[in-house]
Amino acid sequence: MRAGQLPLDLRLRDASRFETFHAGSHGLLVATLRNMARASGPGNEQQVFLHGAEGCGKTHLLQAVCHEASLRDRSCAYLPLAELVDRDPARVLEDMSRLDLLALDDLQAVAGELHWARALFDLVNRVRERDGQLLFAARSTPDGLACGLPDLVSRLGWGPVFRIDQPGDLELKAILRKRAGLRGLELGDAVAEYLLRHECRDLEFLLALLDRLDLAALAEQRRLTIPFIRAHLRARPAER
């Protein structure tokens, strides 16, 4: 990406890696994406489409693929289209077909914009001509995007289409415990249950909350107990 082309903070989140993703029932998907990140060519997918509700882990996986590809010195980029919808797609996507791998998130944000649909159609064709790799994510399947360009819909489905389900309570607890363990924390089952009972069940929200609780506990030299968390959550509105 040329300097100054996209004056946005498009850096990957350090925590969004395969090691921090709880695969659960999505083992095949994770294995497919790992192989995709490592190399292009026979045996690895050239294009994959992920869909699922907000907070199910799509962004985490797209960024994990980019992290893995970067470790192998492959050129790649992650583009959150929800943050780019008001920009000229021709400029945003101008040099992207030259990359080894491109991850495009939140396709639903540009689905109703015909100029975006045409630019994406052209991008898919150029990337495939170069044997590059494309990874898409949206809240719906390609057919459900209503992008107004049937040829683009067909191209978005050229590769495997995976649905990511929202994690249930047991999976959410396992994910929280895994993230806590990576941060050197012990998160008891009662504490995890308390968070699920009193907070939004959106995965990204819960992980961000856990990170904030960890920093607060570290600053106060406290353990993550229910009384500590209750006091922190009650004080939160006054801090805004």
NORLINUR-V290221 format. One line per field, one symbol per residue. phi: phi as a letter, one per 20 degrees, with the letter a starting at -180 (. if undefined). A space follows every 50 residues. Layout:
phi->???
This chain:
phi->.ffnfcfcedfffffecffdeefledfffffffgffffadpgndfebccd brfgneoffgffffffgffffdlefbbdceffedgeefffffegdffeff bcdddlgffdgedfffgfffgffgfffffemecccdbbecfgfeflencg ffgfffefdfddedefffgfffffffffffffemdddffffffffffdcg effffffffffffffffffelceedfgffgfffffgffef
